[in-house]
Amino acid sequence: MKLFSKSALLFSGKTCLAAFLALYVALELNLDKPAWALTSVYVVSQRFSASTVSKSVFRFLGTVLGGLFVLLIYPNTVEYPLLFSLIVSLWVAGCLYLSLMDRTPKSYVFMLAGYSAAIMGFPPVAEPTAITYTVISRIEEITLGIVCSSLIHSLLWPVSMLGMLEQNMKTWYQHASQLCIELITHKPKHKSLEQQDILIQMANYPLSVEGLITHLVYEGDAARKMVRLVSVQYQHLSYLLPTLTAIEARLQSLAELEVKFPQYVAEAFSAFLSWLQHAENFTRSGDIQAQLMDAQAQLQLAWTEETMPAESVILLSGLLERLDHFVRISSAYQNVSDRISEETLHARPSQAARNTRHIDSGLLLLSASTAFLATFISCLFWIASGWSYGSSAPMMSAIVCSFFATIDSPVKPMKKFLHGALVAMALSLFYVVVLIPQALTFETLIICLAPGLFLLGLIIANATTSLVGLIVATQLPSFIALGHHFHSDILSISNVALSSLFGIIVAVVMTALIRNRRPSWIAKRAVRRGLRDLIRFVSAIDRGVATLLLRQQFVARMLDRVNFILPRKRNDPDAELDAGGNLIVEAWLGANCFDFYGRYRELLNENHVGIEAMFHELKLYLAARLEKLQTQPHDALLFELNLLLISLETRARKDPRLFHPLCHLFNVRLTLFPAARWPEIEILLS
């Protein structure tokens, strides 16, 4: 967004109006710290009315939760400074951990509950009897700020998120279609930069859509209806990424083998491409699916009559099956409004994905430990120095560590926060020394504050400068310490600023020592977590206890990790991570293993197909990859897969029911050994 665009001017104007309304009401109600109400407006104000309301709700809940905790522990601990500091620091860390467990905007509730306890609990220690008043006052002022912001942004020229959500979903599908067309028409041996960009954009869509949906439920009935519809579309579009990678793998293998498409396959392929290139043809999805299925049936017949090599038949059949998957996803996406049921109307992506999201507990513990140590060390400094203004140090440590905990390498943005705080300190001194003394009435105070706050609103509305603008806008009112007499104590402001500066520095130093990690380091941990998940799933398949539900949950977890890994892999290239992959292959490996043995276990056992050796070698390979991500599948695994393929093909000639397990077994081998050709019995015996 441009600095002086229409939307930026509208956002800044409405935010300024809400801020001055909150300040006026706070002064009229004789609230203790009117600056808190003004600050809250800038904290919760968003470009879209729905996100402003949702963040307001989350901020209110977090503030109340933090206040209740302080009221609970304060009477028994306030006389023991170390104990009180320890408990509040642990609370900050615990709330941050819970917040990071939830990768949706709702996590703001717990994060705010953590550092709100520090904001409300530390300053009143010099006057213990004032704690109840402090907590109630904080909740009142926060509530006033969020109510004013929500009303102004919702009632005056509200900006809807519906269009943005619809555009996200549409672009998600369009990118998938574009990539599919490119794969089919160009068939590059290596991914182009454009293809990689599309893949990464597709990986970012799920989290973006979930965030929009979380906010959009606060926009009204029409928006909630759209949320229910999009929630179903979301479930289907999540499978586009693995489907496209499977299509690419089979096209590449067919090109390397120089397989000539039979007439019926070529016609089905051409029909699919024509359907894909013309969006208005989605009504013909049923015809395209029927043509693809008919071509698969003819391929199986060609295999039965031995008029085509088994490898060519299975590769072509697998390709047609993946094209059929794409058509099914597209059809579900296009027709969801007609096919949605009463049960799915209550579905939410966040609910469906609650148990499938990638959570790195070790990284969460590092973040929580950093917040604890930074807060507690600042408390020790405060206690040891006896500085009456020292309470600002642990408050700022808790805020900064919590606010940047979701970022892979938070030191750099933390330094930006430090720079923003320094700018806010300089501006606050200018206001206090030059402008505020001239303000004798509320009107003149507005005249003094309006230009600066309006400019900060424009800066916040710009994506590239929003962080700096938000830092200055939230720190400036606190440093100025606006009161009822429109004047501030320079000495107090200087002390608070220095104490806050110390707290920020402690947070930066502790984060640099403990928490700062490269995106590639975090991505490699996700890859290893995915490999452990795959080993457990393969073991469950081998034992015969895996179910279709377990398969669905496994694939959902792996796809979430894929979406987690791909952007980090692009932002921070690493040789080990490049060799380790992005878990798309591993997701297909687990799914194909289940489709081979989990679905046809009784049939395979009936035909005495031995799978023990293959699964044993597969587990050995996966265990070796845990130790070293670059590990390639070993020859013994290829031998067992080839032996099993030959054995199963021989049996399938006698029992056609074994053709589909044969295809799934070939898919397992294709996933592990894409360059391997169909085995010959003479070579195996030699």
C-alpha positions, 0 to 999 in steps of 0.5 A: 500500500502506498503511503498516501493511498486512499485506503491508507488515508482512510485507515489513518483518519479513522484510527486517529478519530478512534484514538481521540475519542478514547482519550476524550472519554477517558479524561471525562470518566477520570480514568487513571491513565488515559494514555492506555486507552489511546495506545490500545486503539493503535494496537488493535486497529487494522485495515479491515473492520472484522480483524479490528473487532476480532483483535479487540475481543482477543485483547480484552480476553487476554487483559482480563486473564492477566489481571485475574492472575495478578489479583490471585497471586499478589496478596501472598507474594508481593512481600517477597520480591524474588518469589513474585518476580519468579512467578510472574516470569513463569506466567509470561513464559507459560502463556507464551508457550500456550500462545505458540501452540496455537498458530492462529490469530487467537494465540494473541489471547494467551500472549497478551495474558502473559505480558499483561500480568507484568504490566499490571503487576510490577508497577504497583509493588511500591503501593501494594494496596493499589493493585486492585485499582490498577488491574481494574483501571487497566481493564477499563482503559483497554476496554475503552480503547478497543470499543472506540476502535471497533465502533469507528472502524465498523461504522465509518466506511467499514472495509470488508475482508470478504473480497480478500478471502475470495481472492485468496481462494481464487488465486490459490486455485488459479496458481495450481491450474497454471502450474498444472498447465505448465507441467503438462505443456512444457515438461521441464526436467527441473523446476523453473524459478516461476514454478518454485515461486508458485509452489511457495505461494501455494504453501503460504495460502493455507495459513493465510486463509485460516487467519482470514477466516478467524477474523471474518467470523466477526463481520456478520451473517453474510461473512459467516456464511462465506466462512462456512463455504470457504472452510469446505473449499479449503479442505479440498484445495489443501491437496493441490500441492501433493497432487501436482508433485505426483503429476510432475513425477510421472510426467518426468518418468514417462518422458525419460522412458520415451513412452508413447501415449496410446490413442485413448490416453492421448485423447483423455489427456487432451480433453483434460488439458482443454478442460483445464485451460477453459475455466467455463468448462468446469461443468464438464468435470463429470465427462472428463472424469469418465473419460479418464476412468475409461482410459485407465480401464483400457490400460488395465486391459492392455496390461492383461493382454500384455500388449504394453509393458507393465511399467508404461501401463502403471505410469500412465494409469498413475498419471490419469489417476492423479489427473482425476484427483485434480478434476475432483478437487476442482469440481469440489471447489467450484460446486461446493456451494451446491453440495455443502451439507448441514454437517459441513456448515459448521466445519472450520479449517482450524478445527479440522487442522487442530491435531494436524499442525506442526508444533515444534515443542523444542523451539517453543520451549526455547522461546518460553525460556528466553521470555522467562530469563529476560523478564526475570533478569530484568526483575533482578536488576530492578530489585538490586538497583532499588530504582523506583522506575525499574519496573518498566524493564521487566515489562518491556522484556516480557512484551518484546520477547512475546511479541517476536516469538513467532519469528524464526530469527527474531533478533533483527526485528527486535533491533528494529523495535529498539530503534523504534523505541528510541525514535518514540523517546526522542519524539516524546521529549519533543512533545513534552518540552515544546508542544504539550506545554502549549496545550491548555485545552483538549482541543489544543491537545488534539491539534498538537497530537493529530499531525504526528499520530496521523502520519504514524497511521499512514506508516502503519498502513504501509506493509513495509513500514508498519512495524516501525510505525506501530512501535512508535505509535504504541510507545509514544503515548506511554512515554508522554504519560498523558494525564488530566493536566496536559503536562508531563514530568520530564524527569519521570519520562526520562527514567521510564525511557531508560528503564524500558531501553534496558528491558529491550536490550536484555530481551535482545541479548537473551534472544540472541544467546538462546532463541535466535535460529536460522529458518533452515535449522527450524525447517530441518527439525520439521523434516526430522519430525516428519520422518519420525511420523512416517516411521510410526505410520509405516510401523502401524501399516506393517502391524496391520493397525493403520486405518483410513482415518490414520492415513488421512491424519498422517497426510494432513500433518505432512502437508502442514509440514510441507507448507511450513518448510517450503518458505523457509527453504527458499528464504534460507538455502542450506545444503543439508535441507536441500538434500533432505527434501520438503516432505512431499515425497515422504507424504506420498511414501506413507500414503502409498504404503498404506494404499498397498498394504493397508487397503489390501492386507487380506488379499495380499495375505491370501495370496501369500505375498511376503512384505516383511523384508521390504518393510524392514529395509524401508524402516532401516532407510528411514532410521538412517535418514533421521541421523543424516538427511542426505541418506539415499535409499540403499540397494537392499531396499531396491532389491526387496521392492523389485523382488516384490514387484516381480512376485506380485506381477506374476500373481496379478496375472492370475488374480486381476484383483492384485493389479491395484496393489501392484500399482501402489507398490510401484508407486512406493518404488517410484517415490524412493527410486524415481530413476529405477526401471522395471526389474527383470527376473534374470538380473535379480537372480544374478 
